[in-house]
Amino acid sequence: MTHKVFLVQSEGLGRGDEKLGSMLMASFLRLLGESQDKPGSIIFWNAGVRLLCEGSQVLEHLKRLEEQGVELLACTTCLEYFDLTDKLAAGKTTTMMKSIQSMMESDMVSL
């Protein structure tokens, strides 16, 4: 079994329409939770950290993934930048160095 790392950099998938991107992200995370194959870790950078915080529309999907053993890692610098440090509701904080190590140790990184 390969260790995969996914990198989430925004609140939506793809570029273009934000509403569509949010719908796609919700669908992706829900279906990932229903899939047998899962990444070992998902790293959340930039605006992507908002998905792990209170009020996120996809929080239940992320908590389900976490319960299934997927490591959810939120960029500490990003949480601080958006003033969300106290709002983290799923996953745990990580540093850039730990994120780099996680990606280097994986068999596949999907950006």
N, C-alpha and C positions, 0 to 999 in steps of 0.2 A: 504494500500500500504506500502510495506516495504522499508526502506531506506538501500540501498546497497552502499558499498564502494569498488572500485576496486583499486588494487595496481599494478602499472607498474614499474618494476625494471630494465628494459633493453629496448633496441631499437627493439628487436624482441621477438616473442613468442616461447617458448620452448627452448630446448638446442640442440646443434648440429650445423647444417649448418646455418651460419649467414644470407646468402641471403634468404634462405627459411624462417627463422624466421622473417626477415623484410617483406617478402611478406605476411606472416600470420598475422603480426601485422596490416599491411595496410588493409587487408581484414576484420579483426576483427573490427577495428575502423570504417570502412566504413559501415559495416553491422549493427554495434551498432547504428550508426546514423540513419539507416533506420528502426530500430526496434521500436516497441511501448514501450517496457520495457527498461528503462535505469537506470543506477546507479545514486544516488544522487551526488556522488563525485568520481573522479579518482585522486588518489595521485600518483605523479611521483617521484621516488627515484632513486639514483645512475644514471647510464647512461640513464635511462628512461626520465630524464629531457630534454635530447636532442630533444625528439619528439616535445616539446613545443616551440622550438627555431627556429629562422630564418634559412631557408634552409632545414627544415625537410620535408621529402617526404609525411608525413601524416598530415601536418599542416592544410590543408583544412578540413579534416575529424574531427580534434579536434576543429577547430573553429565552425564547424557545430554543434557538440555536445554542445559546450559552448552556442551557440545561442539557443539551445533547452533546456537550463536550467541545464546542467550537470556542476557541479563545478569542475574545473581543478586546482589542487594544485601542485605546483612545490617546491620541497625541496630547501630551500635557501642555505643550506650548500653545496648541490650537485651542484647547479648553480655556486656558488663561486669556488668550487673545479675545475670545468671544465672551469672556466673563461667565463661563459655564462650569467652572471647577466644582461648585457645590450642587450642580444640577445633574451630574452623572448618575444614571439610573440603571445602567447595564454595563458590563465589561469592567475593565480596570485601566488605569493610566499607564502610559509607557513613555519612554524617552526615544529620541531619534536613534540613538545608538542601539537600543534594544530592538527597535523596528528594523534597522539595518541587519542586525544579527539574525533576527527571525527570517528575514527574506533570504539572507545568504545561506541559512541552514535548510531552506525548503528546496524541494525538487522542482517547484514551479511557482512563479509569482504572476498573478493576473492583475493588470492595472486597468 
